[in-house]
Amino acid sequence: MRFHALATDYDGTIAHNGKVDEATIAALERLRKSGRKLLLVSGRELPDLLTTFDRLDLFHLAVLENGATIYDPATKETRVLAEPPPAKFAETLRARGVWPLSVGHVIVATFEPHDKTVFDTIREFGLELQVIFNKGAVMVLPSGVNKATGLAAALAELGLSPHNAVGVGDAENDHAFLKVCECSAAVANALPAVKDTADVVTHGPRGEGVAELIDQMIANDLSHLKTLARHRIPVGTVNAEQEEGVDPAGAGVLVCGTSGSGKSTLTTAVLERLSDAGYQALVIDPEGDYTNLEFAAHVGNPEHAPVTDDVADALKDPRRSVVVNLLGVPLADRPTFFAQLLPRILESKARTGRPHWLVVDEAHHMLPAPQEAGPASVAAQLPDRGIMFVTVHAGSMDPAALANVGTLLVIGGHPTETVTKFCAAVGEPAPACPRVEGDKLPAGDAMYWRRGEQAAVIVHAKPPRTERKRHLRKYAAGNLGPERSFYFRGPEDKLNLKAPNLFQFLQLADGVDDETWEFHRANGDYSNWVRYQIKDNQLADELDEIEKDRKAGPKDTRAAVRAAIEARYTLPADEPSGKID
């Protein structure tokens, strides 16, 4: 379910002449029974609203006074969100003949033509107040307070994101909160300016239109609305003009490519854009490739395995993504950990719609193809939307996971072959693929294909802002594990000196004999390790040049290798605690 909440204005939207009819009440009840949340967003003050409407119990929360207060019908408590104007402000307005004049917890309200007196008084007192107009009403509030800020606070209180909310209104002061909702609706009687910016305009006016909207939410979660395509997340451009992207609530994405081709870089760029748009992602990070994401909370590290409860707690903040670092989990146990975590993720998604995206790196390892028939696999439990897989071996993944993929992004070498193999795995004809010179895509390019389309295209992806390589403690001073460590063995395989990170690699490099150093240099072992285990192609290319320099001696090449590494990574000043094994 994409939309977990409906936020509705009162006057002119669910109410006509201040009253809500029985048919509209019945529609609101239907929405609640569907498991969704109801929020009222009104400029009215609570005492005034209670005199005309006795069904506030239908709403989980009511945002009143044009965003300045939140009322909880279950507890009958009011939370004030802003400082009210000084008492002398309303007193002066009364003394100057402004009537009618109402004063709430925060709001001070009157009607035109008293707006001139209101403005003059604000200027005279030097107050930081704003005036909001609404069908002749003149509402005075602290600067920055409106229906959007009030709704955001109410949604946060319910653990919901505006991306999972539908807003419906009719008048000027509704613009703000409609704009922040993923889907905005205007009833048929709404002002033209409100209709012009809405994703959908109902056929019926007021409550009739709201009931129409509610029934569509229940029937198909508004999946028929083409206007929601405006939320697409850009991935890259074709020929520097046409922009291609992914639907934030659409079918899954598969990022696939040869080892060291930049899959994590491309994924990071997409994650940044999701975060910029306010979507929450949860990243399953088996190899610590996303430790530099500043917009995410990080659970787990190389020394400590993540705890399921900590992941669930981190997901409670709709404003932050979450990275689950599995380096502290033994390699063989990582798929099991993910299988145990998945029910908590699915429970949160079913209840709140979040995380909006689930990103599974090393998907061939986390979601391997079953070896034999048996109980339903972990992949069969995955959501069919809002998911991204990152892998070097799509053919080794569970076919149940591949069935959820709607967009394919292939980078690195042999892209056409990769697309063809994916299509064979999902039982679809392969699309026409553009010719790739040398059968390897340039860095920053990806072959982009949406399932069902006849041809794939090459997109040039904008690089991520996050600087992935420099400062990464995982590579500089962390523990890559026995499978990805460098081993100085020497020409006769007599040594077994293990370097689990770049810092210890340099420490050992300074101490090994020249014969051992030169043996590994001649074999290209340093650049290969960096390319395929550190996954830094630029540094690998630099080391490759050093390895090929046959005129330089061991002392010079050691210094050159150290300089290249230190130029890209911040290494600790002192050796980390613990023995080098």
C-alpha positions in Angstrom: 0.0 0.0 0.0 1.4 3.4 -1.1 -1.0 5.8 0.7 -1.5 5.3 4.4 -3.1 8.6 5.3 -5.7 11.1 4.0 -5.4 14.7 5.2 -8.4 16.8 4.5 -9.5 20.4 4.9 -12.8 21.0 6.7 -14.8 24.0 5.4 -15.6 23.7 1.7 -14.0 20.2 1.5 -15.8 17.7 3.8 -18.1 20.3 5.2 -20.8 22.4 3.4 -22.0 25.5 5.3 -20.1 24.2 8.3 -21.8 20.7 8.4 -20.6 17.3 7.3 -23.4 15.1 5.8 -23.9 11.4 6.6 -22.6 10.1 3.3 -19.3 11.8 3.9 -19.2 10.5 7.4 -19.7 7.0 6.0 -16.9 7.5 3.5 -14.5 8.6 6.3 -15.5 5.5 8.3 -14.7 3.3 5.2 -11.2 4.9 5.0 -10.5 4.2 8.7 -11.6 0.6 8.3 -9.2 0.1 5.4 -6.4 0.6 7.9 -5.4 4.1 6.8 -5.0 7.2 9.0 -7.3 10.2 8.9 -6.1 13.7 9.6 -8.1 16.9 9.7 -6.3 20.1 8.6 -8.3 23.2 9.3 -7.9 26.9 10.0 -10.6 26.6 12.7 -10.0 26.8 16.4 -11.1 23.8 18.5 -14.0 25.3 20.5 -15.5 26.7 17.3 -15.1 23.4 15.4 -16.7 21.4 18.3 -19.8 23.5 18.1 -20.5 22.4 14.5 -18.9 19.0 14.2 -19.3 16.1 16.7 -17.3 13.4 14.9 -13.7 14.4 15.5 -13.3 10.9 16.8 -13.1 9.8 13.2 -9.7 11.5 12.9 -6.4 10.2 14.4 -5.2 13.8 14.7 -6.6 17.2 13.9 -4.3 20.0 12.8 -6.0 23.2 13.8 -5.5 27.0 13.8 -4.0 26.7 10.3 -1.1 24.5 11.4 -0.4 26.1 14.9 -1.9 23.3 17.0 -2.5 19.5 17.0 -5.5 18.1 18.7 -5.7 14.4 19.6 -9.4 13.3 19.7 -8.5 10.1 21.6 -6.9 11.9 24.6 -8.5 15.3 24.1 -5.1 16.9 24.4 -3.9 19.9 22.4 -0.2 20.4 21.5 0.8 24.0 20.7 3.4 24.1 17.9 4.4 27.8 18.0 4.6 30.9 20.3 1.4 33.0 20.1 1.6 36.8 19.3 1.8 39.0 22.4 -1.5 39.7 24.1 -1.2 43.4 23.3 -1.5 42.6 19.6 -5.1 41.3 19.9 -5.9 44.0 22.5 -4.8 46.7 20.1 -6.8 45.3 17.2 -10.0 45.3 19.4 -9.3 48.8 20.5 -9.0 49.8 16.8 -12.5 48.4 16.0 -11.5 45.1 14.5 -14.5 42.8 14.8 -15.2 40.0 14.7 -11.9 38.9 16.2 -11.1 35.4 17.5 -8.0 34.4 19.4 -6.9 30.8 19.7 -3.9 29.2 21.3 -1.8 30.9 18.6 -3.9 32.2 15.8 -5.5 35.6 15.7 -8.2 35.8 13.0 -10.7 38.3 11.6 -12.1 39.1 8.1 -11.6 41.5 5.3 -11.5 44.5 5.1 -9.6 44.6 8.5 -6.4 43.3 6.8 -5.1 46.9 6.5 -5.5 47.5 10.2 -3.8 44.1 10.9 -0.8 44.9 8.7 -0.4 48.4 10.2 -0.5 46.9 13.8 2.1 44.3 12.9 4.4 46.9 11.5 3.9 49.3 14.4 4.8 46.6 17.0 7.7 45.2 14.8 6.3 41.6 15.1 7.5 38.7 13.1 4.0 37.6 12.0 2.5 36.5 8.7 -1.0 37.1 7.3 -2.8 34.2 5.5 -5.9 34.9 3.5 -8.7 32.3 3.0 -12.0 33.2 1.3 -12.2 36.5 3.0 -10.8 35.3 6.3 -7.6 37.1 7.6 -5.5 34.8 9.8 -2.4 36.0 11.7 0.2 33.4 12.7 3.9 33.3 13.5 6.2 33.4 10.5 6.6 30.0 8.9 3.6 28.4 10.5 1.0 27.0 8.1 -1.0 23.9 7.3 2.1 22.2 5.8 4.2 22.6 9.0 1.3 21.4 11.1 0.6 18.4 8.9 4.3 17.5 8.9 4.3 17.5 12.7 1.1 15.4 12.9 2.4 12.8 10.4 5.7 12.6 12.3 3.7 12.0 15.4 2.0 9.0 13.7 5.3 7.8 12.3 4.2 8.5 8.7 5.9 10.3 5.8 4.2 12.9 3.6 5.1 10.6 0.7 2.5 8.2 2.0 -0.2 10.9 2.4 -3.0 12.2 0.1 -4.2 15.7 0.8 -7.5 17.2 -0.3 -8.7 20.8 -0.1 -10.4 23.7 -1.8 -9.0 27.1 -0.9 -5.9 29.4 -0.7 -4.6 28.2 2.6 -4.7 24.6 1.5 -1.9 25.1 -1.1 0.8 24.6 1.4 -0.2 21.3 2.8 -1.4 19.9 -0.5 2.0 20.6 -2.0 3.9 18.5 0.6 1.6 15.4 0.1 2.6 12.8 -2.4 -0.8 13.1 -4.0 -2.8 16.3 -3.9 -6.6 16.5 -4.7 -9.0 19.3 -5.2 -12.7 18.9 -4.8 -14.9 20.1 -7.8 -15.8 23.3 -6.0 -12.2 24.3 -5.3 -10.7 27.6 -6.4 -9.2 27.4 -9.9 -5.7 28.0 -8.5 -6.0 24.9 -6.3 -7.3 22.8 -9.2 -4.5 23.9 -11.4 -1.8 22.4 -9.1 -3.6 19.3 -8.0 -2.8 15.8 -9.1 -6.5 15.0 -9.3 -9.7 17.0 -9.3 -12.8 15.1 -8.1 -16.0 15.1 -10.2 -18.1 15.8 -7.1 -18.0 18.9 -4.9 -17.2 18.9 -1.1 -18.0 15.7 0.7 -19.2 14.0 -2.4 -15.8 14.6 -4.0 -13.9 13.4 -0.9 -16.0 10.2 -0.8 -15.1 9.7 -4.5 -11.4 10.1 -3.6 -11.7 7.7 -0.6 -13.3 5.0 -2.7 -10.5 5.3 -5.3 -7.9 5.0 -2.5 -9.5 1.9 -1.2 -10.0 0.4 -4.7 -6.6 0.8 -6.2 -4.4 3.0 -4.0 -4.7 5.7 -6.7 -2.4 3.7 -9.0 -4.3 5.0 -12.0 -3.1 8.5 -11.6 -0.5 9.3 -14.3 0.2 12.7 -12.7 2.2 10.9 -9.9 4.9 10.2 -12.5 6.2 13.7 -11.5 7.9 12.0 -8.5 10.2 9.9 -10.7 13.8 9.8 -9.4 16.3 10.7 -12.2 19.1 8.2 -13.0 20.7 9.7 -16.0 20.3 11.3 -19.4 20.3 9.9 -22.9 22.3 12.0 -25.4 22.5 14.8 -22.8 18.7 15.5 -23.3 16.2 12.9 -22.5 16.1 12.1 -18.8 15.4 8.5 -17.6 14.6 7.5 -14.0 12.8 5.2 -11.7 9.4 5.4 -10.1 9.8 5.7 -6.3 6.7 3.6 -5.8 7.3 1.4 -8.8 8.6 -2.1 -9.6 12.1 -3.0 -8.5 15.5 -2.0 -9.9 18.4 -4.3 -10.6 21.9 -2.7 -10.7 24.2 -5.3 -12.3 27.8 -5.2 -13.5 31.2 -6.7 -13.5 33.3 -6.5 -10.4 34.8 -3.1 -9.7 32.6 -1.4 -12.3 31.0 1.1 -10.0 27.8 -0.5 -8.9 28.0 1.1 -5.4 28.7 4.5 -6.9 25.6 4.3 -9.1 23.5 3.1 -6.3 24.8 5.8 -4.0 23.8 8.4 -6.6 20.2 7.0 -6.7 20.1 6.9 -2.9 21.2 10.6 -2.7 18.3 11.6 -5.0 15.8 9.5 -3.1 17.0 11.2 0.1 16.8 14.7 -1.5 13.2 14.0 -2.4 12.4 12.9 1.2 12.1 9.1 0.7 13.5 6.7 3.3 15.7 3.8 2.1 17.0 0.9 4.1 20.3 -0.5 2.7 21.5 -4.0 3.4 25.3 -3.4 3.2 27.2 -6.7 3.4 30.6 -5.2 2.6 30.5 -1.7 4.1 30.2 0.1 0.8 27.8 2.7 2.2 29.5 3.9 5.4 29.8 7.4 4.1 26.1 8.2 3.5 25.6 11.2 5.8 21.8 11.3 5.3 21.5 7.8 6.8 21.6 6.3 10.3 24.2 3.4 10.5 23.5 0.2 12.4 26.4 -2.3 12.8 30.1 -2.0 12.0 33.1 -4.3 11.4 33.4 -4.9 15.2 29.7 -5.2 16.1 27.0 -7.1 14.3 23.7 -5.1 13.9 20.8 -5.8 16.2 17.4 -6.2 14.7 15.7 -4.0 17.3 18.2 -1.3 16.6 17.3 -1.4 12.9 13.6 -1.2 13.8 14.2 1.8 16.1 16.3 3.6 13.4 13.4 3.2 10.9 11.1 5.1 13.2 12.5 8.5 12.0 10.9 9.0 8.5 13.4 11.7 7.7 16.5 9.4 7.7 17.5 6.4 5.7 19.2 3.5 7.4 22.3 1.5 6.5 22.6 -2.0 8.0 26.4 -2.8 8.0 26.9 -6.6 8.0 30.7 -6.6 8.2 30.4 -7.7 11.9 28.4 -10.7 10.8 30.3 -13.8 9.6 30.1 -14.1 5.8 28.2 -17.4 5.9 25.6 -16.0 8.4 24.7 -12.9 6.5 21.8 -14.4 4.4 20.4 -15.8 7.6 20.6 -12.4 9.3 18.8 -10.8 6.4 16.1 -13.5 6.5 15.6 -12.7 10.2 15.5 -9.0 9.7 13.1 -9.0 6.7 9.9 -9.6 8.8 10.6 -6.5 10.8 11.1 -4.5 7.6 7.9 -5.8 6.1 6.0 -5.1 9.3 7.1 -1.5 9.3 6.4 -1.1 5.6 2.9 -2.5 6.0 2.1 -0.2 8.9 3.7 3.0 7.7 4.8 2.6 4.1 8.4 2.8 5.1 11.1 2.2 4.3 10.1 3.5 0.8 13.0 1.6 -0.7 14.8 -1.6 0.4 18.3 -1.9 -1.2 20.0 -5.3 -1.1 23.7 -5.2 -2.1 25.5 -8.4 -2.9 22.1 -9.8 -3.8 23.4 -13.0 -5.3 24.8 -13.8 -1.9 21.9 -12.5 0.2 19.2 -14.0 -2.0 20.8 -17.0 -3.7 18.9 -19.3 -6.1 17.5 -22.2 -4.1 19.4 -25.5 -4.7 16.2 -27.6 -4.5 12.5 -27.3 -4.1 11.3 -26.6 -0.6 9.6 -24.0 1.5 9.0 -20.5 0.1 12.3 -18.7 -0.2 13.2 -15.4 1.5 12.9 -13.7 -2.0 9.3 -14.8 -2.3 8.5 -12.6 0.8 10.0 -9.4 -0.7 7.8 -6.5 -1.6 7.1 -6.2 -5.3 7.7 -2.5 -5.3 10.3 -0.1 -4.0 13.2 -2.5 -4.0 16.7 -2.4 -5.5 19.1 -5.3 -6.0 22.8 -4.8 -6.5 24.8 -7.7 -7.8 27.6 -9.0 -10.1 25.8 -12.3 -10.8 22.1 -11.8 -11.5 21.9 -15.3 -12.8 22.8 -16.6 -9.3 19.9 -14.8 -7.6 16.6 -16.4 -6.6 14.3 -16.1 -9.6 11.5 -15.0 -7.2 13.6 -11.8 -6.6 14.2 -11.1 -10.3 10.5 -11.3 -10.9 10.1 -8.0 -8.9 12.5 -6.2 -11.2 11.0 -3.6 -13.5 14.1 -1.6 -14.5 17.6 -2.9 -15.3 20.8 -0.8 -14.9 23.9 -2.6 -16.3 27.4 -1.1 -16.0 30.9 -2.3 -16.8 31.8 -5.0 -19.3 29.5 -7.2 -21.5 26.3 -5.2 -20.9 24.4 -6.7 -23.8 25.2 -10.2 -22.6 24.1 -9.3 -19.1 20.7 -8.0 -20.4 20.3 -11.1 -22.4 21.0 -13.4 -19.5 18.6 -11.4 -17.3 15.8 -11.8 -19.9 16.5 -15.5 -20.1 16.2 -15.8 -16.3 12.9 -14.1 -16.2 11.6 -15.7 -19.4 11.2 -12.6 -21.6 12.6 -11.8 -25.0 15.7 -9.6 -24.9 15.4 -6.0 -26.1 17.5 -4.4 -28.8 20.7 -3.1 -27.2 22.9 -0.3 -28.5 26.4 -1.2 -29.6 29.0 -0.7 -27.0 32.6 -0.1 -28.2 34.9 -2.7 -26.8 32.0 -4.3 -25.1 32.6 -2.2 -22.0 30.7 0.8 -20.9 32.7 3.9 -20.0 32.7 4.9 -16.3 29.5 6.7 -15.5 27.5 5.1 -18.2 24.8 2.5 -17.8 22.6 0.4 -20.1 19.1 1.2 -19.0 16.1 -1.0 -19.8 12.5 -0.9 -18.6 10.9 -4.3 -18.9 8.3 -4.4 -21.7 10.1 -1.9 -23.8 11.6 -3.0 -27.1 15.0 -1.3 -26.8 17.5 -0.5 -24.1 19.4 2.9 -24.1 22.6 4.2 -22.7 22.3 6.8 -19.9 25.0 8.9 -18.5 24.5 9.0 -14.8 25.4 12.0 -12.7 28.0 11.1 -10.1 27.1 11.1 -6.4 28.0 13.9 -4.1 29.1 11.5 -1.5 32.9 10.9 -1.6 33.0 7.2 -1.3 36.7 6.4 -1.4 38.6 8.9 0.6 38.2 8.7 4.4 36.5 5.2 4.2 37.6 3.5 7.4 36.5 0.2 6.1 39.3 0.1 3.6 41.8 2.3 5.4 41.8 0.7 8.9 38.8 -1.7 9.1 38.8 -5.4 8.5 38.0 -6.7 5.1 37.9 -10.3 6.3 40.1 -13.3 5.2 38.5 -13.6 1.7 39.3 -10.0 0.7 42.6 -9.3 2.5 46.0 -9.1 0.7 48.5 -11.8 1.4 52.3 -11.3 1.0 53.4 -14.8 0.2 56.6 -14.3 -1.9 57.9 -16.2 -4.9 58.2 -19.5 -3.1 55.0 -19.2 -1.1 56.9 -19.3 2.1 55.2 -16.2 3.7 51.6 -15.7 4.8 51.5 -12.1 5.9 47.9 -10.9 5.9 46.9 -7.3 5.4 43.1 -6.8 6.1 43.2 -3.1 5.2 45.2 -0.5 3.4 47.0 0.7 6.5 48.3 -2.7 7.4 49.2 -3.3 3.7 51.5 -0.3 3.8 52.9 -1.4 7.2 53.8 -4.8 5.8 55.0 -3.4 2.5 57.6 -1.4 4.3 58.8 -4.6 6.1 58.8 -7.3 3.5 62.0 -8.1 1.6 62.7 -6.7 -1.8 62.3 -10.1 -3.5 58.8 -10.5 -2.1 57.8 -7.0 -3.0 59.0 -7.3 -6.5 57.4 -10.7 -7.0 53.9 -9.3 -6.3 54.6 -6.1 -8.2 55.6 -8.1 -11.4 52.4 -10.2 -11.1 50.2 -7.1 -10.9 48.9 -8.3 -7.5 48.7 -4.8 -5.9 46.5 -3.3 -8.6 44.3 -6.4 -8.9 43.7 -6.4 -5.1 42.7 -2.8 -5.1 40.5 -3.2 -8.2 38.6 -6.3 -7.2 38.6 -6.2 -3.4 38.9 -2.5 -2.5 36.9 -1.7 -5.7 38.7 1.5 -6.5 39.4 1.5 -10.2 41.1 4.9 -10.3 43.7 3.8 -7.6 44.1 0.5 -9.3 45.0 2.2 -12.6 47.6 4.2 -10.8 49.1 1.1 -9.1 49.1 -0.7 -12.5 51.3 2.1 -13.9 53.7 1.7 -11.0 53.8 -2.1 -11.5 54.6 -1.7 -15.2 57.5 0.7 -14.5 60.5 -1.8 -14.9 63.1 0.9 -14.5 62.1 1.8 -10.9 63.5 -0.1 -8.0 61.8 -1.5 -4.9 62.4 1.6 -2.8 60.9 3.9 -5.4 57.9 1.8 -6.1 57.1 1.3 -2.4 57.2 5.1 -2.0 55.0 5.6 -5.1 52.4 3.0 -3.9 52.3 4.7 -0.5 51.8 8.1 -2.0 49.0 6.9 -4.3 47.1 5.3 -1.5 47.6 8.2 1.0 46.4 10.7 -1.7 43.0 9.0 -1.7 42.5 7.6 1.8 42.9 9.2 5.3 44.9 6.7 7.2 45.2 6.5 11.0 48.2 8.2 12.6 49.1 5.2 14.6 48.7 1.5 14.0 45.3 0.2 15.1 45.2 -1.9 18.2 45.5 -5.7 17.8 48.1 -7.9 16.1 48.7 -8.2 12.4 47.9 -11.8 11.5 
